[in-house]
């Protein structure tokens, strides 16, 4: 099993042998199929218990997602989060397997390229509480941040993306102003 620790983005690694599903589908998985995979994986108590947890930084193990998707089992220490980001041209899904996560997201499609700063309207913010067994799927260019707001308990979640992440755009946010800070590509994670 390969494990990476204390970084903002999962590093690409060889698929874990404990993956509950192999990628044998012929066509691209849908958002619903990614969510179903994440739900089934999050319910696999042996898989969830296999993730080593670090008290200070996120940990993760790469899984074999359906249909060639990229999938991860991620551990979240208390008080950690992703920061604002999107997954570019990938669709995705995630489900909480332990603890509770919060997702802050924007209910607006942003321009994909050619901007550095945007002023958001007042009605675009969404907040979802995701306790054990709850999750969601999302489309391309979905901007969000995921947080473990607990001060005492780790959270664990399963994530799947298709196509495998071509890039991640990271943003900073001050009030209504969203600023593009960095674009990461798979070679940046190796």
C-alpha positions in Angstrom: 0.0 0.0 0.0 1.4 3.4 -0.9 0.7 6.3 1.5 1.6 10.0 1.2 1.4 12.4 4.0 1.0 16.1 4.8 0.5 17.7 1.4 -2.2 19.7 -0.2 -2.8 17.3 -3.1 -2.6 13.5 -3.3 0.6 12.4 -4.9 0.2 10.0 -7.8 1.2 6.5 -6.8 0.7 2.9 -7.8 -2.9 1.7 -7.1 -3.4 0.0 -3.8 -4.0 -3.7 -3.9 -6.8 -3.4 -1.3 -9.0 -1.6 -3.8 -12.6 -2.8 -3.7 -13.2 -2.4 -7.4 -10.9 -2.8 -10.4 -11.1 -0.6 -13.5 -12.6 -3.0 -16.1 -15.4 -0.8 -17.5 -15.2 0.0 -21.2 -16.9 3.4 -21.2 -16.2 6.5 -19.2 -17.9 6.3 -15.8 -20.8 8.7 -15.1 -21.1 10.9 -12.1 -23.7 8.4 -10.7 -21.2 5.5 -11.2 -18.4 7.5 -9.4 -20.8 8.2 -6.5 -21.8 4.6 -6.3 -18.2 3.5 -6.2 -17.4 6.0 -3.5 -20.5 4.8 -1.5 -19.5 1.2 -1.8 -15.9 1.9 -0.9 -16.8 4.1 2.1 -19.0 1.2 3.4 -16.0 -1.2 3.2 -14.9 -1.2 6.9 -11.8 -3.2 6.2 -10.7 -0.7 3.6 -11.4 2.3 5.8 -9.6 0.7 8.7 -6.5 0.1 6.5 -5.8 3.9 6.1 -3.0 5.0 8.4 -3.9 8.3 10.0 -1.5 11.1 10.9 -2.4 13.6 13.7 -1.1 16.6 11.7 -1.5 16.0 8.0 -3.9 14.4 5.5 -3.0 10.9 4.4 -4.2 9.0 1.3 -4.1 5.8 -0.6 -4.8 5.6 -4.3 -7.6 3.1 -5.2 -8.6 1.4 -8.5 -11.6 3.5 -9.6 -14.2 2.3 -12.1 -13.6 2.7 -15.8 -10.1 4.2 -15.5 -11.1 6.9 -13.0 -8.7 8.2 -10.4 -9.8 7.4 -6.9 -8.5 8.1 -3.4 -9.1 7.1 0.2 -8.3 10.3 2.2 -7.8 10.8 6.0 -8.5 14.3 7.4 -7.1 15.2 10.8 -9.2 17.6 12.9 -9.1 21.1 11.5 -7.8 20.3 8.0 -9.1 21.2 4.6 -8.3 21.5 1.0 -8.7 25.3 0.4 -10.7 26.5 -2.6 -10.1 24.6 -5.8 -11.6 22.9 -8.8 -10.9 19.7 -10.7 -10.9 21.4 -14.2 -12.4 19.1 -16.8 -13.0 16.1 -14.5 -16.4 15.1 -13.0 -16.2 13.6 -9.5 -17.8 12.3 -6.4 -16.9 11.8 -2.8 -18.5 10.2 0.3 -17.6 10.5 4.0 -16.7 7.1 5.5 -15.9 8.3 9.0 -16.4 11.6 11.0 -18.0 14.5 9.2 -16.9 16.8 6.4 -18.2 20.2 5.3 -18.2 21.2 1.7 -18.4 24.9 0.8 -19.1 25.4 -2.9 -20.1 27.9 -5.5 -23.4 27.5 -7.3 -22.0 29.3 -10.4 -20.0 28.2 -13.4 -16.8 30.2 -13.6 -15.0 31.0 -16.8 -12.5 28.2 -17.4 -9.5 30.3 -18.4 -8.3 33.8 -19.0 -9.0 35.4 -15.6 -7.1 36.0 -12.3 -9.8 37.7 -10.1 -13.6 37.5 -10.0 -16.1 39.2 -7.8 -18.8 36.8 -6.8 -22.5 37.7 -6.4 -24.1 37.3 -3.0 -26.2 34.2 -3.8 -23.6 31.7 -5.0 -22.4 30.2 -1.7 -23.6 26.7 -0.7 -22.7 24.7 2.4 -23.2 20.9 2.8 -22.6 18.9 6.0 -21.6 15.4 5.0 -21.7 12.9 7.9 -20.9 9.2 7.5 -22.5 7.7 4.4 -23.3 11.1 2.8 -21.6 12.4 -0.3 -22.2 14.1 -3.5 -21.2 14.1 -7.2 -20.2 17.2 -9.2 -19.6 18.3 -12.7 -16.7 19.8 -14.5 -15.3 23.1 -13.1 -17.0 22.7 -9.7 -15.3 25.1 -7.3 -15.3 24.0 -3.7 -13.4 23.5 -0.5 -13.7 20.4 1.8 -13.1 20.7 5.5 -12.9 18.6 8.6 -14.2 21.2 11.1 -14.0 18.8 14.1 -11.5 19.8 16.8 -11.2 16.2 18.0 -12.1 13.6 15.4 -10.4 12.4 12.2 -12.7 12.1 9.1 -12.1 9.7 6.2 -13.6 9.9 2.7 -13.5 8.3 -0.7 -13.1 10.4 -3.8 -13.3 9.5 -7.5 -12.6 11.6 -10.6 -12.9 11.0 -14.4 -11.0 11.6 -16.4 -8.0 11.3 -14.1 -7.2 14.8 -12.9 -5.7 16.8 -15.7 -5.1 19.8 -13.5 -6.3 21.4 -10.3 -6.8 25.1 -10.0 -6.3 26.6 -6.5 -8.0 29.8 -5.4 -7.8 32.2 -2.5 -11.0 33.9 -1.3 -11.5 37.2 0.5 -15.2 38.0 1.0 -16.7 38.0 -2.5 -13.4 38.1 -4.3 -12.1 34.8 -5.7 -8.5 34.9 -7.0 -6.7 32.2 -9.1 -3.5 31.5 -7.2 -2.0 28.3 -8.8 -2.6 25.7 -11.5 -1.3 22.2 -10.6 -0.8 19.4 -13.1 -0.1 15.7 -12.4 3.7 16.1 -12.9 3.6 18.6 -10.0 2.3 15.8 -7.6 5.0 13.2 -8.4 
